[in-house]
Amino acid sequence: MAEDLSSLQQVQGLVKWFDPAKGYGFVVSDTGGPDILLHVNVLRNFGQSSVADGARIEIVTHQTGRGVQAVEVISIQPPEREDTPVLSDFAELDMVSLQNEPLEPARVKWFDKGKGFGFANVFGRGEDVFLHVEVLRQSGLADLQPGEALAMRVIDGKRGRMAVEVLAWEAALAVESQD
């Protein structure tokens, strides 16, 4: 049976909320209208398992009998925030020079959104790298799952190795191909 593609529409908006545990959330279109359902499977097809509330998002939507749903994510931009360091550990760092640090491939060891932190391992290295929830938010992510592939910019912080930027693996590939 052929799907009716006449209702497909490209939409820009903001993530109203997204709950990885429930597996869905909603987007509010810049042009108004009903909330748009964003299912975790659509987000996973983009290479992420979560998205931060308030993130700018561009999606393709489809009108269904139950409402408007996202069928494809085109782009995600992290929520806008003030120009202050995300963590006090970063206060003395030159954030611009950190952008020149290489993106390192990593895998999530564990992450607890309730506690606000977790750890990942850079491929080929045994040490843990600290992940803070605020670093995730500034990168447009809200939560991480064990085993999830990431790319991170890592520094030697006051309390050990820590991520200063975290990207979904697919997003990191796009960033690296632009360099």
C-alpha positions as CSV (number, residue, x, y, z in Angstrom):
1,M,0.0,0.0,0.0
2,A,1.5,3.4,-1.0
3,E,1.8,5.9,1.7
4,D,0.3,9.4,1.1
5,L,3.2,11.7,1.0
6,S,1.2,14.8,0.3
7,S,1.1,15.7,4.0
8,L,4.9,15.7,4.4
9,Q,6.1,19.1,5.6
10,Q,9.5,20.5,6.7
11,V,9.2,22.3,10.0
12,Q,11.5,24.3,12.3
13,G,10.8,24.7,16.0
14,L,11.8,24.0,19.5
15,V,11.8,20.8,21.5
16,K,9.0,21.4,24.1
17,W,10.1,18.3,26.1
18,F,11.6,14.9,25.5
19,D,11.6,11.9,27.9
20,P,14.0,9.1,26.9
21,A,12.3,6.8,29.4
22,K,8.9,7.2,27.8
23,G,10.5,7.2,24.3
24,Y,8.9,10.3,23.0
25,G,8.4,14.1,23.4
26,F,7.0,17.0,21.6
27,V,8.1,19.8,19.3
28,V,6.5,23.2,19.0
29,S,6.6,24.6,15.4
30,D,7.8,28.2,14.9
31,T,4.7,28.8,12.8
32,G,2.3,27.6,15.5
33,G,-0.2,24.7,15.3
34,P,-0.5,21.6,17.3
35,D,2.4,20.0,19.1
36,I,4.4,17.6,17.0
37,L,5.1,14.1,18.3
38,L,8.8,13.2,18.3
39,H,9.4,9.4,18.8
40,V,12.7,8.1,20.0
41,N,13.0,5.9,16.9
42,V,13.0,9.0,14.6
43,L,15.6,10.5,16.8
44,R,17.7,7.3,16.7
45,N,17.6,7.4,12.9
46,F,19.3,10.8,13.3
47,G,21.9,9.2,15.6
48,Q,20.8,10.4,19.0
49,S,18.8,8.7,21.8
50,S,17.8,12.0,23.4
51,V,17.5,15.7,22.8
52,A,17.6,18.6,25.2
53,D,14.5,20.5,26.1
54,G,14.6,23.9,24.3
55,A,16.9,22.7,21.5
56,R,16.2,24.1,18.0
57,I,15.1,21.3,15.6
58,E,14.3,20.9,12.0
59,I,12.1,18.0,11.1
60,V,10.0,16.5,8.4
61,T,6.4,15.9,9.7
62,H,3.5,13.8,8.5
63,Q,-0.2,14.3,9.4
64,T,-1.8,11.2,10.8
65,G,-5.2,10.3,12.2
66,R,-3.8,10.9,15.6
67,G,-2.0,14.2,14.9
68,V,1.2,15.5,13.5
69,Q,4.3,13.3,13.9
70,A,8.0,13.8,13.1
71,V,9.2,11.3,10.5
72,E,12.7,12.5,10.0
73,V,15.2,14.8,11.9
74,I,17.2,17.1,9.6
75,S,19.1,19.1,12.2
76,I,19.4,19.8,15.9
77,Q,21.0,22.9,17.5
78,P,21.6,23.0,21.3
79,P,19.5,25.3,23.4
80,E,20.6,28.9,23.6
81,R,22.4,29.7,26.8
82,E,24.4,32.5,28.4
83,D,28.0,32.8,27.5
84,T,29.2,31.7,30.9
85,P,31.1,28.4,31.5
86,V,28.9,25.4,31.9
87,L,30.8,24.2,35.0
88,S,33.1,26.0,37.4
89,D,35.8,23.5,36.3
90,F,35.7,25.3,32.9
91,A,35.9,28.9,34.3
92,E,39.6,29.4,33.7
93,L,39.7,27.6,30.3
94,D,39.7,29.3,26.9
95,M,36.6,27.7,25.4
96,V,37.6,28.8,21.9
97,S,40.9,26.9,22.1
98,L,39.0,23.8,23.3
99,Q,37.2,23.7,20.0
100,N,40.6,22.9,18.5
101,E,40.9,19.8,20.7
102,P,40.3,16.6,18.7
103,L,37.0,14.8,18.9
104,E,37.7,11.4,20.4
105,P,35.5,8.3,19.7
106,A,34.0,7.0,23.0
107,R,31.3,4.7,24.3
108,V,29.1,5.4,27.3
109,K,29.9,3.3,30.3
110,W,26.9,4.5,32.4
111,F,25.0,7.7,32.8
112,D,22.4,8.6,35.5
113,K,20.3,11.6,34.5
114,G,18.9,11.9,38.1
115,K,22.4,12.2,39.5
116,G,23.5,14.4,36.7
117,F,26.6,12.6,35.6
118,G,28.1,9.4,34.3
119,F,31.2,8.1,32.6
120,A,32.4,7.0,29.2
121,N,35.6,5.3,27.8
122,V,37.6,6.7,24.9
123,F,38.2,3.8,22.4
124,G,41.5,2.1,23.1
125,R,41.9,3.6,26.6
126,G,41.0,2.2,29.9
127,E,40.4,5.4,31.9
128,D,37.0,6.8,32.7
129,V,36.0,10.2,31.3
130,F,33.5,12.1,33.5
131,L,30.3,13.3,31.7
132,H,28.3,16.0,33.4
133,V,24.6,16.6,32.4
134,E,25.2,20.3,31.8
135,V,27.9,19.4,29.2
136,L,25.3,17.2,27.5
137,R,22.7,20.0,27.5
138,Q,25.0,22.4,25.9
139,S,25.6,19.8,23.2
140,G,21.9,19.4,22.6
141,L,21.5,16.0,24.4
142,A,19.5,15.2,27.5
143,D,20.4,11.6,28.4
144,L,22.8,8.8,27.3
145,Q,22.4,5.0,27.3
146,P,25.1,2.5,28.2
147,G,27.0,1.4,25.1
148,E,26.0,4.5,23.1
149,A,28.7,5.7,20.7
150,L,29.9,9.3,21.1
151,A,32.6,11.7,20.1
152,M,34.0,13.9,22.9
153,R,36.5,16.7,23.4
154,V,38.3,15.7,26.6
155,I,40.5,17.6,29.0
156,D,42.5,16.9,32.1
157,G,40.3,18.7,34.7
158,K,40.8,19.4,38.3
159,R,39.4,16.0,39.3
160,G,40.6,13.9,36.3
161,R,39.6,13.4,32.7
162,M,36.4,15.1,31.8
163,A,34.4,15.8,28.6
164,V,33.9,19.5,27.7
165,E,31.8,18.7,24.6
166,V,29.8,15.6,23.7
167,L,28.4,14.9,20.3
168,A,26.3,12.0,19.0
169,W,28.6,9.8,16.8
170,E,26.8,10.7,13.6
171,A,26.9,14.4,14.4
172,A,30.6,14.2,15.1
173,L,31.2,12.6,11.7
174,A,29.5,15.5,10.0
175,V,31.6,18.0,12.0
176,E,34.8,16.2,11.2
177,S,34.0,16.1,7.4
178,Q,33.5,19.9,7.5
179,D,37.1,20.5,8.8
